[in-house]
Amino acid sequence: MTMETYENSMFFMSAMECQNLANVHPTLFSEPKKKLGYFLWELPDFPDEYVRALKLVDHIWCPTKFVQEAFFAKSKQLILSIPLPVIQARPEQDNGNSINAIDFRKTLDIPKEAFVSLFMFDMRSTLNRKNPQATVEAFSQFAKGKKDAYLILKVNRWQRDVHESLQWLPKSENIKIVKETLSPAQLTDLYEASNCYISLHRSEGFGRTLVEALQHGLWLISCKYSGPADFLTNQNTHLVSWEPKTVHKGDYPHNTHSTWAEPSVAETV
């Protein structure tokens, strides 16, 4: 491994990963004159045992005010809330014609006139935090007696053991699963095949897919909690209420004591 020393260094990762990096390569933090950490976090409380990780850098950037407040509670460093860039991908073009485009309604056997809701989640982002179960429950209640309502679940990092993790999914012809890896342009196709984006998450540090859904003109259903509260309004989102819920051990990595949101499924329908 080749390493070079720079006068200024930026570390884009979680504070915990930054601490692990410092343990292995301490000179990365002792030699640069200025060190900036763009740190990611997704709970309102930052654990005391990792506060020293925040001190590895001179000042901190983070994606939302929600994360900023969590860091401010544990450190008096300069901490700035600077949103992540989200670039809207355009369909790939070849002589004016789209290539590798996917007609998801046709591929998933969804009628053109149907109303389609979408939610994306990553199997490594902890199901308890992403809370797809609430999205499915809300859709199931909404879709009762309706033949023209569909839900697409885009599942990232689909692995062999995923089937066991998704046993709670009801068997319904109106719930479609997309598990293939998609290019940015194909993700654009997926958004454009949808009418609405539902995210009943319990907590988000930023909420990239919510931003992407807004970029593609989709109506949102979400709780106004955590990172997305920076950009969700009554004008672009149906905001549902929530109650505080304890984050139990094992629900989120490195959590020792914290809370997150329990969105109201009843208000979604």
Number of C-alpha atoms within 10 A of each C-alpha: 2 3 8 5 13 13 9 11 17 15 18 15 13 18 25 19 14 20 19 13 14 16 12 9 12 12 12 18 18 13 14 14 12 15 20 16 24 22 22 19 24 21 25 22 20 23 16 10 10 14 16 14 17 21 16 18 20 14 17 24 21 24 22 25 22 25 27 23 16 17 23 15 11 16 14 10 14 10 21 17 16 14 14 13 9 11 10 15 14 13 19 15 12 9 6 7 10 13 13 13 17 18 14 18 19 11 8 15 12 21 14 11 9 15 16 22 24 24 24 18 20 13 15 9 13 14 18 15 21 21 18 22 16 21 25 22 17 19 21 20 13 14 16 9 9 11 12 14 20 23 26 24 19 21 18 17 15 16 10 7 8 12 11 8 10 13 9 10 13 11 9 10 12 20 20 17 14 16 13 11 13 15 14 15 19 21 20 21 21 20 24 17 21 24 17 21 27 27 22 30 26 28 26 22 21 25 21 14 16 24 20 19 23 18 14 16 16 22 18 25 23 25 27 24 24 23 25 22 18 16 15 21 13 9 9 14 21 18 22 18 17 19 11 12 13 12 19 12 12 11 13 17 9 13 16 15 15 17 17 22 22 21 26 18 18 13 14 22 14
